Each structure stands twice: as structure tokens, then as C-alpha cells.
Amino acid sequence: MAKRPVSLGAASLGHGTAARAVRVAAIENREEDAAAPRPCRAMPQPRDTFPNAFEAAFMVAFLFVLEFVIGSALYDARSLLGIPVDDLMSLALVLGNGVLITTTLQLTQLSYGQLLHPSSQSPQAVMGLLALPLLCLLPGLYVAMGVVDMLVVAVFPMSTADVAMFDRMSAHTPITVLMVCVIAPLVEEMLFRGLILRSFLRQYPRGHAILGSALLFGAAHLNVYQFAAGTLIGLLLGWLYERTRSLWPCMALHAAYNLSVTWGDGLQALSSLQWGLALVLPVFGIVMLGRLLPPPRD
């Protein structure tokens, strides 16, 4: 049985003038986007429709090949580099994602600024408003993913190799914390929400786009345990991106969740008070997000 949910490889909030300003600005931005002339509607620009579903699946498969090739090259040079094998694989992940993301940005003619936060509001303003509701969601997310993980493990018991892998991912070494809680949320959100979901939302119905990107995100983890958890949290992160069109809240929640799993002791260690907070706080978080975020696009 898994002892904790699997990680994936977050001040007081005013509902007055500042909150309304950000919400109104976001709605106006969407109205301006809808009203803007589209001279080439019959032939949309590549940046609007790349990747489609097939291309996105190919990108994820190509990422595995790229990481394997880079990892093999680094492994052959490990004696020269003097880096432990686990750290070499982490470096291969970073380099592989970096190559794929940079290449896709070139193809789509997007800048990193447009990828991370294509909004007239500053990232600081958006995060200042959303920090509290996102933190309220975190305890419920931790418990929900823990329950899902327990159900999956009951159906598909973990092998010794699986247990060892998740133990390594939950190790409190500096390199592990950096990779799991900082690098992974950064590159995964850039790829799956910033590039893939951004394109899907321009091509497919909103629900299909979010579900498709979440399934790809879950499948990219290459094991049934993280597939289930990754798909579910991918749905939440996809919804959050669709409503904010910013990667910063997604990266913050993703990083906070991974951090809670890395340092948490599992559901069995939760006290009655913690269980109560995990059930109550997410309700406040959802209500606050509903008040702060603009309505979905038609």
C-alpha cells in the first residue's frame, strides 16, 4: 500500500476593488480577443493550432526518445562528469524538456512571456488574488489524490521496483526537492498547459481540450499510479489555466502539491483536525475562485 499520494514530475484575499478590477480586465481581454478581426479565419496561423491532438501525442512520445538519447549520452560520460546516475536522469529530463519547449516556441512564434502569462494584469496581481484560494484547495487535493492512489494500489499492487522509485522521488535530498518541487512543475506546466492545452482550446470544445491535455499529462508519467493522479490533477490545472490563461497559478499549485507529497507522511498520519480542514477548506477555495475568476469562454 502506498503511504502517501504520488507526486507529479500551491494573504488575505480581498473581494473588493482589486478583485473586481482583475476580473473585469480579464473579461474585457476576452471580449477584445473575440471582437478582434481575423483576416485569415479560413487559414489560421500556425501558432493558433499547433499542436493538434495527434501532434501533441507525437510530441510526448518524442520527448521520451529525446530524454532516453540524452540520458544515454550522459550515462556514457558519467565518469567524466562525476554525477550520480539519478542526477544524470534528472538532468536528461531538464535538457529534453528544454529542447522540446524551445523548438515548439519557435514553431508557434511564441515568446516565453506570451507562454507564461499572456495577460494585461501582472503576474504579481494575479497571484496575489489567487494565492489564498489555491492554498485552500491544497489540503483537499492532497487527501483526494491519496484516496485515488490507495484505490489504484488496491487494484494494481506495487512491485518492489515501484516502491523504490516512489521512495526515491520522496527523498528529502536537495536535488530531489529541486527536481520534483521546482523543475518538474515548471517544465510540465509549460508543455502540457502552456503549449498543448493552449492550442487545444483554440481547436476543440473546452471540455474536450482540458480532458485531452489531462490524459496526455497522466500518460506521460508512464505508470498506472501517476497516470490516475496525473489525469485528475491535470483536469484541475487545465480548468485553472482555461479560466486564468496564466501558467503562474498552475505552476504554483502543481509545485505546492508535489511539495506536500514529498514532505507529507500519508493519509494515515493525518489527525482528525487535519481531516476536517481537508474537507472544509477546499469549499472556501472553490467559492473564492468562483467569485474571482471570469466566466468561461463560449
N, C-alpha and C positions, 0 to 999 in steps of 0.2 A: 504494500500500500504506500502511495506517495504521502509524505509527511506535510507537504506544502503545495500550493498551486505552482504550476510550472511558469517560469519567467519567459518572456518573449524578447529572442535575439535576437498631480500628479500632485488677507487683511479684511478685513471687513469690507463687504460689498455694498455699495450704495445703489438704490433703485431710483435715484432722483435724476438730476440734470445730466450728470456724466453718463449714466447708463442709457438714458433716452437718447442722448446725442450719438453714442456709438451705434445704437440700434437704428436710429433714423438714417445715419450716414450709410450704414450697410444696406438698408432698403433702397436709398437713393442710388447707391452704386449699382445695385442690381437693376433698378429701373433704367438707369443710363445705359447699362450694357444691353438691355432689351431694346431700347429705343435707338441705339447707335446703328447707323446704316451698315449694311452688309453687302457691299457691291459684288462679291463673288460667292453668293449663297449657294449656287449650284456647284461650285468648286471651292470648298473651304480650304483655308490654309493648312499646311501640314501640321503646324503647331497645335491646331484645334482638335485633330483627330488621330494623332499618333501617341500611344499605340492603341489599336483596337484590341478586341478580346484575344484573337489569335496571336497578334504581335506581342501582347503582354505575356501570354503563356510562353512564347518563344524566348522573350527577354529573361524570364525567371529560369528557364532551362539553360539558357546561355550563361547566366550568372553562375550556376553550379559548375559548368565546364570551366569557366574563367577562374573561379576560385580553386578548382582542382589543379589546373595548369600552374597557377601562381604558387599554390601550396607545394606542389611537387618540386618546382624550381627552388623555392626557399628551403625545402627539406634537404635537397641535394647540397645546398650551401650552408647547412646548419652548423657545420664545424667551423666555417669561416665567420659566420655571424655570431656564434656563441649565444643563440637564443633558444630557450626550451621549446619543445615540439608544440605544446598547447599554445604558446605565444606566437609561434610561426603560423599556426592555423588562424589565429585571430588577426594577424597581420594580413594574411591572404584574403580574409573576409573584407577587411577595410579597403585593400587595394582593388579587389574585384568589384565591390560596390562603387568605389570611386571612379573606376574606368567606365562602368556601365552608365552611371548617372551623368557623368560629364559628356559622354558620347551622345546620350539621349537629349541632353540640353542643347547640344549643338544641332542635332537633327530637328528639334522643335523650335529652335531660335529663342529659347527662354534664357533669361539670366537667373542667377541664384536668388536675387531679390524677388523676382516675379514668382519663382518656385516657392519660396518660403512664406511670403506674405504679400500677395497682390491686393493690398487694401490701402485706402486713403488714411485709415487710422494707424497710428504707430503700434508696433508690437507691444510696447510697454502699456499702452492704454488698454489694448485687448486683454492682455494677460492680467492686468490689474483688476479688471472687471470679472474675469472668469476664474481667477485663482481659487476663490473660496468655494464656488460650486464644484469645481473639479476635485478639490480636496475632500469635499463631502461625498463624492462618488467613490473615492478610493477604497474605504473600508468595505462597502458593498461589493465592489469589483473583486477585491481580494477573496471574500467569502464565496462569491458566486463561482469564480474560477477554481477555488479549492473544491467545491462540491462537484463541479464538472470533472475535475481531474480525478476525484475519488470514483466517480461513476465509470469513467473511461478505464481506469486501472482495474476496476472490478471485472470489466468485460475483457480487457486485454492486459493481463498481469505483466508487470515489468520484469525484464530479464536482468541478470546481474550487470550486463553492459549498460542497460538503460539507467539503472540506479546509479552506476558510477558516473555516467555522463551528466545526470542532473545534479549529482553531488559536486562535480567539478564546476558546473555553472553556478552553484550556490556558494562556492568557496568565497571567503572574505579577503582574498588577495587583492592588492591594488589593481593588477592587470585585469582580473575577472570583473571587479566592480566597474572599472572603466569601460570594458567591452560591453557588459550586459546592461549597465545602467546609463551609459552616455552614448557610446558609439552606435550600438545596435538601434536604440530608438531614433537616433539622428538619421542614419542611412536608410533604415526601413521605412520611416515616415516619408522621407524624400522620394523613395522609389514607389511605394505602394499607394500612398495618398497623394503626394505631390505630382508624380508623373502619371501613374496608371489611373487612379481614380479621377484626377483632374480631366484626363482625356475621356474616360468612360462617361462622365457626367455630361459631356458635350455630344455624346453619340447615342446613349441608351437612356431608358427611363431611370429616374433617380433610384428607385429601389433595386432594380437590376444592376445598376452601376455599383452601388455600395456592396451588394451581395457578391458580385463577381470579384471585386477587388479584395473582399474579405476572404473568399475561398482561396484565391491565389496566395494571399498572405499566410493563411493557415498551411497550405500545401508546401510553401517554401521552407517550412521548418523540417520537413522530411521525416516526421514521426507522428504516430497517431495521437500522442498525448498533447503535443504542441499544436497539432492540426485543429483539434477541438477547441482548445483555449484560444489559439490564434484567430480562428474564424469568428468566435464570439466577440473577442475584444476588437477584431477588425471591423465588425459591424458598428460597434460603438464609436471607434475612431473615425470610421467612414462617415457616420452621421454627423459627428462633430466637425469634420472637415467640410462637409457639404453645407452646414449652417454657417460656419465662420469663414470659409475659404482662406484659412490660415493654417500653416503647419505648426506654429508655435504651441497652441493648446494641445494638439495631438502629440507632439514630442514630449511636452511636459507630463501629460497623463501617462503616456507609454513609459517614460523614464521612472515616474513615481511608482507605477505598478511593478515594474521589474525590481526596483529598489526594495519595495515592501516584500516581494517574494524572496529576494536574496537574503534579507536580514530577518524575515519572519520565521517563526517556529512551527507554522502549520495551524490548521483549524483546531487540532486537539489542545493546543496551548492557549486558546482564547478563553478569557474569563466571561462570566455572564454579562458584565458591563460592556465588554468589547463586542459581544454578540448583539447586544441591544443597540449599540452605536452603529454597528454594521447594517442593521435593519432600518434605523431611523434616519441617519444622516443622508443616505442616498436620496431619500424622498425630498429633503430640503434642496439637495443639489439639483435634482431634476426640475423642481418647481422654479428655482432661481434661473436655471438655464432656459426654461420655457419663457420666462419674463424678459430675459436679456437678449436672447438670440432672435434675429429676424426670422420671419416665416420662410418655409422652403420655397424654392423657385417652382414655378408651374412647369 
